[in-house]
């Protein structure tokens, strides 16, 4: 695992398509698996009663001592970016829409009180809709003795060397407490 980063005033390599990537850890999934633990996790009700989801397959890269880059694999049936476009909505929901957008036909027709014909049930075709394990902005994780707060994320199409290409959620985490000197 390298810790090479690019200085903000220099140009990024030409093959980097992500304009917000500042280190090698943010370009493609890399890092170590299985070294991340939950500190604070809330279920949908906010009570934290349910068991926290398993995060042993999340890749963790550390470009700086105070930053983590988390790569969460997204298990979906959606095809690649040539046919699907990922859209993040709410706090941890990802919807994969058909690319280009295709409008579904109307489902229901009726006449309103004025006698005007109305329709409902339209929308866009979706490949899949799922929820990620990290809720972004609220979760706290522990990595090698330090406590990190998970920030925002982005859904990307990438591959790990030696594995198939798939969708990933790239999250950033900032250290809030240092346990070990």
Buried (B, 14 or more C-beta within 10 A) or exposed (E): EEEEBBEEEEEBEEEBEBEEBBBBBBBBBBBBEEEBBBBBBBEEEEEEEEEBEEBEEBBBBBBBEEBBBBBBBBEBEBBEBEEBBBBBEEEBEBBBBBBEEEEEEEEEEEEEEEEEEEEEEEEBEBBBBBEBBBBBEBBBBBBEEBBBBBBEBBBBBBEBEEEEEBBBBBBBBEBEEEEEE
